[in-house]
Each structure stands twice: as structure tokens, then as C-alpha cells.
Amino acid sequence: MRSFLNRQRGFTNLACLAAPFLLASIPWMVQAMGQEADPASATKETTSSEYHRLPAYYGKVITPEQREQIYQIQDEYGPEIARLRKALKKVVDERDRRVQALLSAEQKQQLEEIRAERRRLARERRLRRFSEQENLAPPTDEGTDNTAATREE
């Protein structure tokens, strides 16, 4: 626990040192945002789509032409995939509601207790991993995916 507190102090010191540099860069960022972007970057921004995400490691091996072709394919299939994902989520949610409706109040309470215990164990594992590593921020419960913790349920 002591090493955790020492790291926390280190992060605080680092934040205090970095703050003046960040504050000093604000006028520069405001100026840069007000300037006109060059036409090439403007074209890229306007052609960007929510579906434009390359598969893992593709960016390291493809040409710019292939990148554009991949983006075109993603634009073609993206809306249909999004629609199907939404429909699948609706079906899964309905299934889960029906399954949960079969449980008694006592069973629901037991299930919640099991899930809470799994979340507690997962948090302990994350904290233990953190204490074994150096120079990392401690994990938080916010935004964590508890899928691994509840997988065995």
C-alpha cells in the first residue's frame, strides 16, 4: 500500500510540473485552431466516416490507395452492419429479459450477490497486477468491462 501512495504522490508531482506547460500551450492551440487547414487535410476530414477504421495492423502494410479502397468498402457495408448490430442487441436484450423473468426474487438476489463478489475479485486482481507493475496509474472501476468477471455466471 505504501508503494501505491508513493506512486500517487509521484503522479501528483508530475501533474504539477506538467500543468504550466499545458497552460502555456493554450494560446498556441487556439491560434492553430483558428487558422485555415491545408486543402489536403480538409479533404481527408470531410471524407472521414464513422466506419473508417482499419483492421488490426493493416495500416502498417497497405498503400494509401488501398486505404481509400478499404474505406469505400467499409462505407458500403457499414450502415447494414450497424443496422444488424442494433437488431441483434434488441433480440439479445429481449432474450435476457425473458430469462430473468423466470427467476424468483431470491434467485435474483443470489445472482446479484455472485456478480458483486466477482466484481470484487476482479478489482482485487487488477489492483494486484498494478502493484506488481511500475509507473502505471491505478485502475478505476469507472468504464471497466466486467465481462471477464461475470463470464462464469
N, C-alpha and C positions, 0 to 999 in steps of 0.2 A: 504494500500500500504506500510505503514511503517513496518508492521509486516512481509510482504513479503521481504523487503530489509534486515531486521534484520535476517531472516532465511537464506537469501543468504549469508550474512556475516558469519553466523554460519557454513554453508556448506564450505565456503572458508577456515575458520579456521580449520575445521575438515580435509579437504584435505591437508592443510599444515602440520598438525600433523601426518597424515597417510603416507604421501609421504616418509619420511625417513625409515619407517618400510618396505614399499613396495620395495624401492630401496635396502635395506639391504637383502631382501629375494631373489633377483635375482640370486646371485651365488648359493644359495641352490637349486633353481628351475632348473638352468642349470645342476647342478650336478645330480639332481634327474632324469632329462630327459635323461641323458647320461647313466644311469645305466640300466642293463638288468631287464626287468619286470619278475615277477614270472610266471611260466607256466600257472597257473590257470587264471590269469588276461589276459595273451596273448591269451588264447583260447576264452575268452569272447569277446575280441576286434575283433578277426577275425570272430566270428560268428555273430557279430552285423550287422544289416541290417537297411536300411532306413525305413523299415516297422515295426521295433521293437519298438512299443510304446504301452504300456498297456492302456486299457480303464481306465477312471477315477476311482480311489480308488481300483483297482484290486491289485496293488502292496502291499496293506495293508492286504490282506486276502488270497492270493494264496501261494502255496508252490513253491519251486524252480523248481520242476518237471513240475508243471502246467505252470509256466512261460515259460519254454522251449517249451512245447506243444503249448502254445498260439503263441509263436514266429514262430513255424513251420507253423501254420495255417495262420498267417499273411504273411509269405513268399510265401505261396501257392496262396493267393488271392491278395497280394499287387500289382504285375505287372498288373493284369487285372483291378483292381480298378484305378490305375494310368492312364491306357490307357483310361478307360471310363471317368474319370475326364477331361482328355485332350480333348476328343471328345465332352463332354458336354460344356466345355469352348468355343470350336470352334463354336458350334451351338448357344450358348447364344450371343457370340460376333457378329455373323452374323445377328441374330435377332435384336440386338441393333443397328447395322449399318443401317439395313433396316428401322427400326422405326425412327431413327434420320434423315434419308434421306427424310422422309415425311415432316419434319419441315421446315418452311421458315427461312430465316436469322434472321428475327425479333424474331421469336419464340425461336430460338436457343440462341439469346442474352438474352431474358427474362428468359429462363431456367438457363443460366449461372448466371444471377443476383440472382435468387432464391437460387441456390446452394451456391453461395458466402455468402448470408445472413444466410443460415442455418449453414454453417461452422463457421461464426462469432458468432452466437448464441451458438453453441455447445462449442466453445472455451471459451466463457464467462461463460457457465455453469461449465466447467472444472476448470476454474480459481476460480469461486465462491466456488466450492467444496473444492478446495485446500486451500483457505483462511480459510475455516471452520475447516480443519484438521491441526494437528500439526506434525512437524518433517517429512514432505514429500517434495520431490523435486517437483518443479512446473512442470506442464505438458508442453510438447512441441508439436508443430504442426508436427514435423518430425515423420513419421511412424505411425501416428494415422489413425484409421479406421473411415472414415466419413460416414459409412453405417447408423448409427443411425441418423445422421444429415440429410441425404438425403432420409430417409425411406418414408416420407410422399409425396415425389415428385412423 
